[in-house]
């Protein structure tokens, strides 16, 4: 798993959702859509795309994690948590 993909997955697990702006500001990930596609197509993580508009009318997509338990298991497969 690509390190940025793992960062996006961990953020989704802890926060529940992410946008492009959040991914860039917090994770320094410029292409969150590519990372989400990798999570969905390669690892089978369920992520919903919610199309929204901000207060100025600008459109954006919020990616929402559907099943955190499956995502946590997948994250631990690639980066095990040490006790």
Secondary structure, DSSP 8 states (H G I E B T S, - for coil): --HHHHHHHHHHHHHSEEEHHHIIIII--S-HHHHHHHHHHHH---EEEEEEE-TTS-EEEEEEES-HHHHHHHHHHHS----
